[in-house]
Amino acid sequence: MKELTVSVIIPTYRRELYLVNTIKGIFNQEIKANEIIVIDQSPEHEDDTIKFLNENNGLGNIKWIKYTTPSASGARNIGIRESTSDILLFIDDDVEMDSKLIKSHLINYKDEKISAVIGKFIQPEGWHYPIRKEDDHLFDYKHFPLDGPNRVEGIATCVTANFSVRRNILEKIGIFDENYSLRAGP
């Protein structure tokens, strides 16, 4: 089996130090990303953030793409189109991670039947998940806790804060729906 390549895709909107720290977390991975794509929807940044993004874009450490229409799905789709790897790892612009994030995703793909992986994440205090009733089948939603190590077989609503998928699966099922949005949280 060939060694899989991985692209990390980070949509961002109006983040400063959080974004810089998230990118630094990706730089410090045990297994390095083949590419890091930052889709920036922010109208402007603080000087330190611009300096960091410009330097790392110029050095080829990241691919910094400006996107003027704020849309999480639209930004992810640009990241998909710009990426070249076998595995696409989507993370939010405020993720704190250990050095095993990429490795933890790639281990799962040794099993060729695995199409996608949703990794553990913990939301800040006060954030809540959208409430779904057991008989609510509108989205064929199956709740599972995202702060634990449970394995779920099948399709579930996914949050892209720590999510990876095989490129060839996206080529079969399509990209993110830019007409869909879900407002969650306080």
N, C-alpha and C positions, 0 to 999 in steps of 0.2 A: 504494500500500500504506500502511495506517495505521501510525503510530508505535506500536511495541509498548511496553506497560507491563511493569514487572518488580517482583516482590515478592521480598525476600530473607528466607529462613526459616532461623532459627538455633535448633535444639534445644540446650539446655544442661543440664548436670548437674554440680554442684559445681565450677564454675569461677569464678575471681575475676578477677584481672588479665588472664588470657588472654581471657576473655569481653569485658571492657571494651575491650581493644585490638582485638579483632575487630570490635566495633561501631564503634569509631572509624575503623577501616579502611574500613568501608562508608560512613561519613559523608564520607570523603575521596575518593570515587570521581569520576572525570571525568564519568561519566553517573550521575546520582543515581537511587537506587531510589525507586519510587513509594511503597513501604512497606517497613518492616523489622519483622519479627515475631519476637520472642524467646519461645520456649516454654521456660519455666524449671521444671525438675523438681527443683531443689535444695531441701532442707528449710530451709536458712538460708544467709545470705551474710555476708561481712564488711561492716562499716559503710560503707566507701568504695564497695563494689560496690552496695549497696542505695541509697546516695545517688545514684550515677550512674544506675542504672536508674529510680529514682523521678523524678529531674529530667527525663530524656529521655522517659520515658513521659508525664509531665505536660505537656511541651512539644509532644507529638505527634511527636517524632522517631522513636520506636519504639512498637510495640504490645507491651507486656510482659504475657504470659499465664502465670499460675502453673498448673502441672499436677502433681498430687500423686503420680501413679503413674509411676515411672521406666520409660520405654519410648521408645527412639529412634524406632521406627515410629509409636507413638501420638502422640508430639510432632510428628513430621512431618505426620501426618494432621490434627492440630489446625491446624497452620500452613496447610495446604492449604485447609481449610474457612474459616479466618479471612481468607485472602488474596483479593484482587480483581483481580489483574493477569493479563495474557496469558501471561507467562513467570514460572515459579517457580524461583528460584535457591536451592538448598539449600547451606549451608556449615556446617562444624563450628564449635564455639565456641572453637577455638584456631587459627584460620587467620590466617597472616600473608600479606598481599596487597599488590600494587602498586595504583596508582590506576586501572588499566585492567581490573580483574576483570569488572565488569558489562559494560563495552564489549566485551570479548573474547567474552563469551557472546552478547550481542545481535547482533554481526556475523554469527554463524553462522545466525541465524534470518531473515536476508534471503532465504535459500534456503527456500522454503516446504515443501520436502520434508524438511527437518531437523526431527526430533521432539524430540531431546534432545541435550545436550552434557555430556560429562564433561571437566572441565578438569584441567590438570596439577597435581599436588601431590607433595610429597616427605615421606616419613614420617621420624620421628626415628630415629636409630641404634638398632638392636636390635629394631625392629618388623619383622615379616615378614608376607607375604601367606599366606593359607591355601594349603596345598599341594594341587594338583589334578593328577591324572594325565591324560595325553592322552586315554585311553579313558574318563575319568569324565564321563559325559553326564547325570548326575543333575540338574544345574542348567543344562545346555547352556552350560557355562562356556567362554569363549574368553579366554585370557590375553592381555593386552596391557599393556605397561609404562605406569604412570600418571605417570612422571616424564619423559616425552618427548612430542614433538609428533606422535605417530602418529595417523592418522585411521582409524577402524574403521567400516565400514558394517555395519549389522545390529544384532543384540541381543547384549549382553554383560552380565555381572554388573556392577553399578555400585556404586561407593562414593560416598556422598553428601557427601563433604568439600568438593567443588567440582563441583556437578552442577546442571544446569538442564533444565527440560522445559516444553513447551507445556501450558497448562492444558487445552486441548481434548483432548489425548492422554490425560491422566490421567482425564478424564471418560469416555473410551472404554474404557480398560484397567483402571481402578480405582486405588485408593490403595495405600499400603504395607501389607503383610500384618503385622498385629500379633502373629501367632502365630509368626512366623519370627524367629530370632535367630541370629547367628553370632559366636562368640567368636574373635577373631583377635588376634594380637599376642603378646608374651612373657608 
